[in-house]
Amino acid sequence: MELSACQHGRSEVWGLIEALDLREQVLADYERVLGTDHPDTLTARSNLALAHKAAAAVQQPDTAPLPTVPGPQPPSDTSEQPA
């Protein structure tokens, strides 16, 4: 049986809701175990924010901005160049 576009969209939204719930649980656990300033906790917080942004883009594709991934950054310290 093939899913209709509406059923597929509903399934996608429920998947996003479940993913957001899991990311929120991970963040809460990291904060409790590692502390709020630990690098892994900060990464989990960032991942949750990106997941919320992606969910908003799916729910409102015409108005929500797409999440962007930063490209490679040049080295910040150029003083250590070979002579």
Rosetta constraint file for C-alpha pairs under 8 A:
AtomPair CA 3 CA 7 HARMONIC 5.73 0.50
AtomPair CA 3 CA 8 HARMONIC 5.83 0.50
AtomPair CA 4 CA 8 HARMONIC 6.07 0.50
AtomPair CA 5 CA 9 HARMONIC 6.06 0.50
AtomPair CA 6 CA 10 HARMONIC 6.12 0.50
AtomPair CA 7 CA 11 HARMONIC 6.07 0.50
AtomPair CA 8 CA 12 HARMONIC 6.19 0.50
AtomPair CA 9 CA 13 HARMONIC 6.25 0.50
AtomPair CA 10 CA 14 HARMONIC 6.25 0.50
AtomPair CA 11 CA 15 HARMONIC 6.19 0.50
AtomPair CA 12 CA 16 HARMONIC 6.30 0.50
AtomPair CA 13 CA 17 HARMONIC 6.23 0.50
AtomPair CA 13 CA 55 HARMONIC 7.68 0.50
AtomPair CA 13 CA 58 HARMONIC 7.73 0.50
AtomPair CA 13 CA 59 HARMONIC 7.76 0.50
AtomPair CA 14 CA 18 HARMONIC 6.18 0.50
AtomPair CA 15 CA 19 HARMONIC 6.13 0.50
AtomPair CA 16 CA 20 HARMONIC 6.07 0.50
AtomPair CA 16 CA 51 HARMONIC 8.00 0.50
AtomPair CA 16 CA 55 HARMONIC 6.33 0.50
AtomPair CA 17 CA 21 HARMONIC 6.21 0.50
AtomPair CA 18 CA 22 HARMONIC 6.26 0.50
AtomPair CA 19 CA 23 HARMONIC 6.17 0.50
AtomPair CA 19 CA 51 HARMONIC 7.94 0.50
AtomPair CA 20 CA 24 HARMONIC 6.11 0.50
AtomPair CA 20 CA 48 HARMONIC 6.83 0.50
AtomPair CA 20 CA 51 HARMONIC 6.57 0.50
AtomPair CA 20 CA 52 HARMONIC 7.12 0.50
AtomPair CA 21 CA 25 HARMONIC 6.28 0.50
AtomPair CA 22 CA 26 HARMONIC 6.18 0.50
AtomPair CA 23 CA 27 HARMONIC 6.14 0.50
AtomPair CA 23 CA 44 HARMONIC 7.23 0.50
AtomPair CA 23 CA 47 HARMONIC 7.52 0.50
AtomPair CA 23 CA 48 HARMONIC 5.72 0.50
AtomPair CA 24 CA 28 HARMONIC 6.18 0.50
AtomPair CA 24 CA 48 HARMONIC 6.75 0.50
AtomPair CA 25 CA 29 HARMONIC 6.17 0.50
AtomPair CA 26 CA 30 HARMONIC 6.09 0.50
AtomPair CA 26 CA 44 HARMONIC 7.05 0.50
AtomPair CA 27 CA 31 HARMONIC 6.08 0.50
AtomPair CA 27 CA 41 HARMONIC 6.34 0.50
AtomPair CA 27 CA 44 HARMONIC 5.48 0.50
AtomPair CA 27 CA 45 HARMONIC 6.16 0.50
AtomPair CA 27 CA 48 HARMONIC 7.87 0.50
AtomPair CA 28 CA 32 HARMONIC 6.18 0.50
AtomPair CA 29 CA 33 HARMONIC 6.00 0.50
AtomPair CA 30 CA 34 HARMONIC 5.25 0.50
AtomPair CA 30 CA 35 HARMONIC 6.66 0.50
AtomPair CA 30 CA 36 HARMONIC 7.69 0.50
AtomPair CA 30 CA 40 HARMONIC 7.31 0.50
AtomPair CA 30 CA 41 HARMONIC 5.32 0.50
AtomPair CA 30 CA 44 HARMONIC 7.78 0.50
AtomPair CA 31 CA 35 HARMONIC 4.48 0.50
AtomPair CA 31 CA 36 HARMONIC 4.90 0.50
AtomPair CA 31 CA 41 HARMONIC 6.07 0.50
AtomPair CA 32 CA 36 HARMONIC 7.83 0.50
AtomPair CA 34 CA 38 HARMONIC 5.99 0.50
AtomPair CA 34 CA 40 HARMONIC 7.96 0.50
AtomPair CA 34 CA 41 HARMONIC 7.00 0.50
AtomPair CA 35 CA 41 HARMONIC 7.14 0.50
AtomPair CA 36 CA 41 HARMONIC 6.13 0.50
AtomPair CA 36 CA 42 HARMONIC 7.28 0.50
AtomPair CA 37 CA 41 HARMONIC 6.65 0.50
AtomPair CA 37 CA 42 HARMONIC 6.57 0.50
AtomPair CA 38 CA 42 HARMONIC 6.32 0.50
AtomPair CA 39 CA 43 HARMONIC 6.18 0.50
AtomPair CA 40 CA 44 HARMONIC 6.16 0.50
AtomPair CA 41 CA 45 HARMONIC 6.18 0.50
AtomPair CA 42 CA 46 HARMONIC 6.20 0.50
AtomPair CA 43 CA 47 HARMONIC 6.10 0.50
AtomPair CA 44 CA 48 HARMONIC 6.19 0.50
AtomPair CA 45 CA 49 HARMONIC 6.32 0.50
AtomPair CA 46 CA 50 HARMONIC 6.24 0.50
AtomPair CA 47 CA 51 HARMONIC 6.12 0.50
AtomPair CA 48 CA 52 HARMONIC 6.24 0.50
AtomPair CA 49 CA 53 HARMONIC 6.30 0.50
AtomPair CA 50 CA 54 HARMONIC 6.15 0.50
AtomPair CA 50 CA 67 HARMONIC 6.81 0.50
AtomPair CA 51 CA 55 HARMONIC 6.10 0.50
AtomPair CA 52 CA 56 HARMONIC 6.20 0.50
AtomPair CA 53 CA 57 HARMONIC 6.33 0.50
AtomPair CA 53 CA 64 HARMONIC 7.91 0.50
AtomPair CA 53 CA 65 HARMONIC 7.80 0.50
AtomPair CA 53 CA 66 HARMONIC 7.49 0.50
AtomPair CA 53 CA 67 HARMONIC 6.48 0.50
AtomPair CA 54 CA 58 HARMONIC 6.39 0.50
AtomPair CA 54 CA 66 HARMONIC 6.84 0.50
AtomPair CA 54 CA 67 HARMONIC 6.32 0.50
AtomPair CA 55 CA 59 HARMONIC 6.26 0.50
AtomPair CA 56 CA 60 HARMONIC 5.97 0.50
AtomPair CA 56 CA 61 HARMONIC 7.75 0.50
AtomPair CA 56 CA 64 HARMONIC 6.11 0.50
AtomPair CA 57 CA 61 HARMONIC 4.92 0.50
AtomPair CA 57 CA 62 HARMONIC 7.91 0.50
AtomPair CA 57 CA 63 HARMONIC 7.52 0.50
AtomPair CA 57 CA 64 HARMONIC 4.71 0.50
AtomPair CA 57 CA 65 HARMONIC 6.35 0.50
AtomPair CA 57 CA 66 HARMONIC 6.18 0.50
AtomPair CA 60 CA 64 HARMONIC 5.74 0.50
